[in-house]
Amino acid sequence: MAKRLALLADIHSNLPALKAVLVRLEQVNADEVAFAGDLVGYYPWPNEVVFAGKRIFDHAVMGNHDYSILTGDFRGYNPIATQADQLNVKVMRKEALNYLSSLKITDEFYFEGFKILMVHGSPDNPLFQYVYPEYADSLKADCDVLVLGHTHIQFVKKVRGFYVVNPGSVGQPRDGNPSPALAVMNVKGNELSFELIRVAYNVETTIKDTLDFGYPNFIAERLRFGM
């Protein structure tokens, strides 16, 4: 029987999207769950998302928004993203901040004998570098599977003997598909395979609730278009 490692990234305080993904995780029956960063930022439910992640993640790394909300350093962010993240800061509970601060920048672990390297951005710049699918060929890593987030774009690519996997974004997809994304790594003996999965959730209600919490219009409306 195959063993399954579920891969998530970029939830961004979007609790309704996370709830939909958690339902799919139950159906997938994953043996472990790994998270490639950015629990918080953008949307109105940071504490709920952090506490849910703390319960379900077997492995997790810090993302750039996690880091910025912890430190208050929003250099390089556009004003709308900064405004949304600062709204997260205002409501963050101490217990949630403590969990964010405990996250590693880089994580290496083994799953069924395969070496996994997980970062939010890239091995060279774990928090901030964007790795789009067309640039994956340039990566260098000592692992069997490199798991990334940050771009909010879902892909799997084989690169010089290792796989590069971005599970896509749970909370704010940017590939033209508004459906929350995840990936599953299947291991059967010495064989690896990957599933890229999308799930449905109520985008319109999430947009309305985001606006009702006082978050910027653009942050809410982009959910409708997966941008």
C-alpha positions in Angstrom: 0.0 0.0 0.0 1.3 3.5 -0.9 2.2 5.9 1.8 1.1 9.5 1.4 2.6 12.8 2.3 0.3 15.8 1.9 1.9 19.1 0.9 0.4 22.5 1.6 1.5 26.1 1.3 0.4 29.7 1.5 -2.8 29.5 3.5 -2.6 33.2 4.3 -5.2 33.4 7.1 -7.9 32.1 4.8 -9.9 29.9 7.1 -12.7 28.9 4.8 -10.2 27.7 2.1 -8.3 25.8 4.7 -11.5 24.1 6.0 -12.2 22.9 2.5 -8.7 21.5 2.1 -8.9 19.7 5.5 -12.0 17.9 4.3 -10.0 16.7 1.3 -7.1 15.7 3.5 -9.4 13.3 5.4 -10.4 11.8 2.1 -6.8 11.5 0.9 -5.9 9.7 4.2 -2.4 11.2 4.3 0.2 9.7 6.6 1.9 13.0 7.2 1.3 16.7 6.4 4.1 19.1 5.4 3.6 22.9 5.1 5.8 25.2 3.0 5.1 28.5 4.7 2.9 31.5 5.0 0.2 30.6 7.5 -0.7 34.2 7.9 -1.2 37.5 6.0 -3.8 38.9 3.7 -7.0 37.4 5.2 -8.9 37.9 8.5 -8.5 34.6 10.3 -4.8 34.4 11.4 -5.3 32.9 14.8 -7.7 30.2 13.7 -5.4 29.2 10.8 -2.3 29.0 13.0 -4.0 26.9 15.6 -5.4 24.5 12.9 -1.9 24.3 11.4 -0.3 23.5 14.7 -2.7 20.6 15.1 -2.2 19.0 11.7 1.4 19.7 10.5 4.0 17.1 11.0 6.6 19.4 9.3 6.4 23.2 8.6 8.6 26.1 7.6 8.2 29.8 8.0 7.1 32.0 5.1 7.9 35.6 4.3 4.5 36.8 5.7 4.9 34.8 8.8 8.3 36.4 9.3 7.1 39.9 8.5 4.1 39.7 10.9 6.5 38.4 13.6 9.0 41.2 13.1 6.9 44.1 11.8 9.3 44.4 8.8 7.2 45.0 5.7 10.0 46.4 3.5 9.4 45.5 -0.1 5.7 44.8 0.3 3.2 46.8 -1.6 0.9 49.1 0.4 -2.2 46.9 0.1 -0.4 43.8 1.3 1.1 45.8 4.2 -2.3 47.1 5.2 -3.8 43.6 5.2 -0.9 42.1 7.2 -1.0 44.9 9.7 -4.6 44.1 10.3 -3.5 40.5 11.1 -0.9 41.9 13.5 -3.6 43.7 15.5 -5.5 40.5 16.3 -2.7 38.0 16.6 -2.7 36.1 19.9 0.5 35.4 21.9 0.1 31.7 21.5 -0.2 32.0 17.7 2.9 34.3 17.5 4.8 31.8 19.6 4.0 29.0 17.1 5.1 31.2 14.2 8.3 32.0 15.9 9.0 28.3 16.4 8.9 27.5 12.7 12.2 26.6 10.9 13.4 28.6 7.9 14.5 25.3 6.2 13.5 21.8 7.0 15.0 18.5 6.0 13.2 15.2 6.8 12.8 11.8 5.4 9.5 10.2 4.3 9.6 6.5 3.5 13.3 6.7 2.8 13.1 9.8 0.5 14.9 12.9 1.5 12.7 16.0 1.5 14.0 19.6 1.6 11.4 22.2 2.3 11.6 25.9 2.1 9.2 28.7 1.4 11.2 30.5 -1.4 14.3 28.7 -2.6 17.3 26.9 -1.1 19.4 30.0 -1.7 16.9 32.5 -0.3 14.4 30.5 1.8 12.0 33.3 2.6 11.9 35.7 -0.3 13.0 34.2 -3.7 10.3 33.3 -6.1 10.7 30.1 -8.1 8.3 29.9 -11.0 8.0 26.7 -13.0 10.1 28.0 -15.9 13.0 28.7 -13.5 13.0 25.4 -11.6 15.7 23.9 -13.9 18.2 26.3 -12.4 17.8 25.0 -8.9 20.4 23.0 -7.0 19.5 20.9 -4.0 20.7 17.8 -2.2 17.5 15.9 -1.8 15.0 13.6 -3.6 12.1 16.1 -3.4 12.3 19.9 -3.0 9.1 21.5 -1.7 8.5 25.2 -2.3 5.8 27.7 -1.8 5.7 31.5 -2.3 4.6 31.8 -5.9 1.1 30.5 -5.3 1.5 28.5 -8.5 1.0 24.7 -8.5 3.5 22.5 -10.3 5.7 19.4 -10.2 8.9 19.2 -12.2 11.8 16.7 -12.4 15.2 18.5 -12.3 18.5 16.6 -12.6 17.5 13.7 -10.4 15.2 15.4 -7.9 11.6 16.6 -8.0 10.6 20.2 -7.4 7.1 20.5 -6.1 5.0 23.6 -5.3 1.6 22.5 -4.0 0.1 25.8 -4.9 -1.7 28.1 -2.5 -4.5 27.1 -0.1 -5.6 30.6 0.6 -4.8 32.8 -2.4 -4.2 30.9 -5.7 -2.5 33.0 -8.4 -2.7 30.7 -11.5 -6.1 31.8 -12.7 -8.0 29.0 -10.8 -9.6 30.3 -7.5 -9.9 26.8 -6.0 -7.6 26.1 -3.1 -4.6 23.9 -4.0 -2.6 21.1 -2.4 -0.4 18.2 -3.5 0.1 14.6 -2.4 3.3 12.6 -2.7 2.7 8.9 -3.0 5.4 6.4 -2.2 5.0 2.8 -3.2 8.2 0.8 -2.7 10.9 2.8 -4.5 8.4 4.6 -6.7 7.4 8.2 -6.3 4.3 9.9 -7.8 2.5 13.2 -7.2 -1.1 14.3 -7.4 -2.0 18.0 -7.8 -5.4 18.6 -6.3 -7.9 21.5 -6.3 -11.0 21.7 -4.0 -14.1 23.9 -4.1 -15.2 26.4 -1.4 -17.5 29.4 -1.1 -15.4 32.1 -2.6 -18.2 34.7 -2.6 -18.9 34.4 1.1 -15.2 34.6 1.8 -14.9 37.8 -0.2 -17.9 39.3 1.7 -16.5 38.3 5.1 -13.0 39.7 4.2 -14.6 43.0 3.3 -16.7 43.0 6.4 -13.6 42.7 8.5 -12.3 45.9 6.9 -9.7 44.3 4.6 -8.7 46.0 1.3 -11.1 45.5 -1.6 -8.3 44.2 -3.9 -7.3 41.6 -1.4 -10.8 40.3 -1.3 -11.7 40.5 -5.0 -8.6 38.8 -6.2 -9.9 35.5 -4.7 -12.7 35.4 -7.3 -10.2 35.3 -10.2 -7.3 33.3 -8.7 -4.9 36.1 -9.2 
